[in-house]
Each structure stands twice: as C-alpha cells, then as structure tokens.
Amino acid sequence: MAVADQVPTDSGFVAKTDGADVIKGIDLAGKTAIVTGGYSGIGLETVRALVGAGVNVVVPARSREKAETNLAEIDGDVRVSDMDLGDIGSVTRFAEEMTGSLDTLDILINNAGIMANPLTRVGPGWESQFGTNHMGHFALTLGLMPLLEKTPGARVVALASTAHKVSDVHWDDIQFENHDYDKWQAYGQAKTANALFANALSRRMRDSDGLAFAVHPGGIFTPLQRHLPLEEQVALGWLNEDGSPSDLAKMGFKTPAQGCSTSLWAATSPKLDGKPGVYCEDCDIAAPTDTESPMARYSGVDAHACSDENAEKLWAISEKLLDEA
C-alpha cells in the first residue's frame, strides 16, 4: 500500500454520519468484537452501535469500575475484562484470556489512546504516547493473531489521526531519550505509527483473508483532551475563553456518535474489500494530502504514513522492542 492506493470510494456517507447509520443493513448478528477504550468517548459510542447491531463485544479496561458503570446503560452482550495498554504483562494476560475463551474474533478496534501528555514513560522506559498508543496495541494484536487468523475476513482497525501530519516517526530517537520532548511531536509520531502498523499488519493477515485499516475519526471533544489546559485549547481555536466550543469547533467537530462512524465503516464496509492497509477518514478512504489546499493540515493522508518501507521498518523495530521488554 502506498499513497497511490488512497483513492476514495464514494461511500455514500458524509463526515458527520452517525456510526449506527454506517452499519445499518449489514448483518453483524453473532459476530465478536474487541474495542479498546470502549467505555469512554468515541469508544463507548462504537460499542453502543456494535451491540445494537447484535455484536458480542469485549471491552478491555484499565479501570473496570469505570467501564462497568459507563457500559451499564447498554443493553446487550458486552463484557469488561482487565487490561492496561501501558503494561505489556497485562496486555499479554488479556490476550491469553481471549484466545482461551473466544472461538473467533471478527473485529478488533484499537481505539484507546492518550494525547499530548507531559513526558512519562511506560514499560521498559518507552515514551508513553508511543508505548501506549502503538506498542500496547502492537502487543495486543500479536497476542490475538491466533483468533484473527482462524476467523475468515477478520478486520483490525487502528485509530490514527490527522496529527500524523505533525511528525513522522523519530527513527533515530523514538523514545525521546536524546532530544527534547515535545508532546505534539510525540503524539504525531504515535499516530503515524498507528497508520504504519495497519499497513504492515494487512500483509500479515492476507493468508486468512483478513484486513487492517487506519482511521482518522475527526475532531471530537472527548476525555482525550484531558491533558490540555483551557488556555491551550483556546489558542488552538477549539474553545472560547469561557470554555464553550468555538465557532470553528461547532462547524468542524463531530459528536462522539459521529466520531465512531469511520471506525465502524472500516470494520464492516464491503467497499474496502481488496483494499488492505489504507488510511480512512470521514467514512471513506482518504485522498492523498493536497498540499495546495488550505485544509491540508486537517484532511488527507501524508505519504510518510502510507509507506510500505516505513511500515516494515517500524514492524521490525516494534518486534525488537517487545522482545526486549
């Protein structure tokens, strides 16, 4: 997959389509899904839509109590299991539990993440945004591969972001050990890593007819912004000084129910058959970034996030990091 493969499909949906509408009419009854971060923000809405379509959903959670409270309103087959993406031992235990208790896994949505937090480290010293957003999901997906491989047509969705445009992977110093930490560079690196992960994973799922995709969900107010002070969100143009959404946010931001739609489209749409590893946004395959457009920072996908060579390079690095953890 390369940037040339980024050809929109004319999906018939618009950016602010609700997730439940995207999967309406698709027979998902009895299928099984795992949704990380499925008890907050767009993850919660993803679970709500899937359960409403008859999917059996497992939500791994760092806070079981919070997850069970938030999911209690959803009427259907949804269960919570313990897992912390920042703790590889915890991820391994969850994956082993799932491979021992599930017969198949039709959909894996790697939705959870952290954004623009102060420098912290997880695992054996990984920078936390890379360690949680990428390495935690990398370990989880590898652990679940036995299930994915025996489920024909399984799909994996990795939540990336338009923030991939902020930074490629810092190949010479991924963990910010030898150069100054910048929270947005770190977030951009992690989101590029999510996109490259889907690219490389798609080749590893080919023999079982599985597919993997990267997704930019759009701008949405969720707990993802918890590390950003009011002043910074005002400076970014997201909020007014009184904390209310700005005119820009009202125009461009999605609701959580709309924010889950591209994940659900990537997880289910027949229009993506035969298009492994592509990067999606607004319920369609994203076009390559139009550098002449005033919206270039916010739409389309940059070539560095679609590079097969970079994807394989990151995969090898990630395997080595996991082996050393």
N, C-alpha and C positions, 0 to 999 in steps of 0.2 A: 504494500500500500504506500502510495506517495501522494503528494499534494494534487497530482493529476487525477487521482481517483475520487477527489472531493467534488462530486457532481450531484447537486440537489435532485431529488426525485419528484418534485411537485406532489408532495404527500397529501395535499388537500386540507391540511391543518394550518392554523396560524400560531403565532408566537404565544398568544395568551389563551390557548385551548386548555380546558381543564383536563387533568390526567384521566379521569374516569371516562371522558368522551373519547379519548385516544384509543382506549381498549374496548370500547363498546362494540359488540358484534364479533369479537374474537373469542373463540372457545378456549377458556383457560381453566375450566372446572376440573378440580382434582390435581392440578399441577402444583409443584412445590417451589417455593422461592425463599431465599435468604436475603434480607435487606439490612446492611449495616447502618447504624444511625437511624433505624426505623421507628424511633419513638420521639422524634423532635423535628420541627421544621418540615422541609420537603420530604424527608424520610418517612415521617408519620403519614403524610398525605399519599405517599407511594404505597405504603402498607394498606391504608384505608381503601384505595382504589383496587389493589390486587385482591384483598379479602372480599370486597364487594363483587368481584368477578369470579369468586369461587376458588381462589388460590389458597393453599395452605402455606402460611408464612411463618418463618422463624426469624426472630429479631435478636441478634447478639447485643448485649448491653453491658456497658461499664457500670451503670447504676441500675440494678434490677428493680429497685423500688420505684424509681422514677419511670422506668419503662413500663412497668406493670400498671402504674397509675395512669399514664398517658394513653396506654393502649386499652384500658378497661372499657372505654366508650365504643370500641369497635366490636361489632357482633359478628363473630366468625372464627375460623380456625387460625389463630395467631398465638404463638407461644414465645416466651422470652428465655434466653439462656445467657449465662455469664461469659463475657469476653471483653478484654481491653486491648485495643489495637496497638497501644504503646508497650505492651508486654507480650513478647513473642511466645513465651511459655503458655500464657493464657490463650493466645490465638491457636496454638497447636492443640491444646486441650479441647477447645471448642470444635476444631476441625475433626478431631478424632471422635468426639461425641456425635457429630453429624454423620460421619461416614459409618458409624456403628448403628445409627438409629434411622437413617433415611434410606429408602431404596433408590431414589432418583433425586436429581436437583435440576429443575428446568431453567431456573432464573437465579442468577447471583447479581445483586446490585450493590456495588461497593460505593455506598453513598456517604458514609460518615467522613468527617474531616474537621480540621482546625484551621484557622486563618489568622495570619498577621499577629501572632502572639510574641511576647518577648522571648529572647533566646532561652530555650530549655532543651534538655537532652533526654532521650528515652533509650531503652535497650542498652546496648554496649557503648553508648555515647553518641548515638545518631542525633543530628539536629531534629527537633521534634516534629516539624511540619513534614519533612521528608520521611522521617521514621514512622509517623502515624499515617499520613495520607497515602504514602506509597508503600513503604516496607511492610507495614502491618497488613495491608490488603494483598501485597505480593505473597506473604507467608500464608495468609488465609486461603487465597485462591489455589496455591500449590497444594495445600492440605486437603482442599475439596476436589482436586482433579480426579480422583478415582470415581467420585459421584458424577462429576460433569462428563467424564469420558464414557460412562455407561448410560448416559441419558441422550439419546439421539436429538440433535437440534438444540442442545442447551445453549443458553446465551448468558454472557457476562457483560455487565455494563459498568464502566469505570467513570466516576464523575470527575471530569476535568473542569476547566473554566477558561473564560476569555483572559484570565490572568496569566495563562501560558505565554501571552504576548510580552509579559513583563520580563521574562527570563527563560533562556534555555537552561538545561542542566549545567551546573557549575562543575564541569567534568574534572577540573584539576583540584577541586576542594569542595566536594559535595556537602560535607558536614560543617562548613564554615569554621574550620579549625585554624586556618592560616590567613584569612582575610576577614574584614569587618562584617559583622552580621547586619543584614537589612531584612526586616520582617517581610517586606513585599517581594524582594528578590527571592527569599526562601519560599514564600507561597507560590510565586510564579514557577520556580524550579519544580516544586512538588506537583503542580498542576500539569506542567509539561511531562513530568514523569508518569502521571496517570494516563495521559494520552499515548505516550510511547509504550506503556505497559499493555494497553488494549491492542495496539498494533502488533507487538510481538506475541501476545497470547493467542491472537487469532490464528497464527500459523501453527501453534501447538494444539489447537482444537480441530484442525482441519480433518484429521482422520476419523473423528467421531461426528462430523458434520456440525460441530459447534461453531458459534460465532462470538466475537467480542467487539465491543464498540466503546468509544469515548464520547462523553456527553458534556456539553456546557448547558447547565439548566437555566441560565439567565440571572438577572439581578433580582434578589428576593430578600426581604427583611426576615431574618431567622436568627436563632441564637449563634449562628456562625460569626456574627458581628460583635460577639461579647467582649472581645479584646480591644475594640476600637472606642476611644472616648468620644463624647459628643462633639468636641471641637474638631476632631479629625473627620468625622462623618459630615460635619458642616463644610469643612474645607474640600471634601471630595464631592460635594454637591448633592449628597443623599438626604440630608436633614436640614431643616431650618434651625435657627438658634434656639427656638423653644422646644426642639425635639420632635416636631411634626415632620412628616415626609415632605420633601421639597417638590416643586413643580416637576423637576426632572425625574424624580423618583416616581411620582404619580403617573407620569407619562410612560416611563420605560420599565419600571419594576413590575414583577409579576407577583401574584399571590402565591402562597405555598402550594395550593391546589393546581395552579398553573405551572409552577416551577417544577413539579414532578412529571410533567407531561412528556418531555423529551426522553427522560429515563424510561418511561413506560413504552414510548414509541420504539425506542431502540431495543427494548426487551421483547417486543412482540410483533412488530410490523413485518409483514411479508415483503414489503418494498425493499427491505435490507437483505433479503436472501441473495447470496452470491456477492455480497459487498463487505467482506470481512475487514475489521480494523479501522473503519472510517470514523471520523470525528463528526458529531451531530450537534445541532442547535436548533431551537425553535421548531421541533417536531419534523426535522428533515436533516439530510446530510448537509453540512456546512460547505459553502463555497470557499475556495482559497481567498485569503485576505486581499482585498482591493486596496492597495497602498495609497491610491489617489482619493479614496473616499474619506470624508470627514468622520465616518463611523468605523474606520479601520481598527481603532483600538478596541472596539466593542463587538465586532462581528467578523465572521470568517475565521479561518484557521491558518496559522503561520506554518511555513514549510518545515521548520525545525521540529514541530510537534507531530509531523507526518513521516518522518524519515525512517525507512526500514533499517538503515545502517545504525542510526542512533538508538532505535528501539532494541536492536540486538546487542548493542554495546551496553545499554542500561540493564538488559536482562542478565548479561554475564556478570556485571558489577553487583547486581542485586543478589544473585545466587551466591557470590563470594561473601558478601556482607552477611547473608543469612547463615552460611556455613560457619562463619566466624563468631556469630552471636552467642 
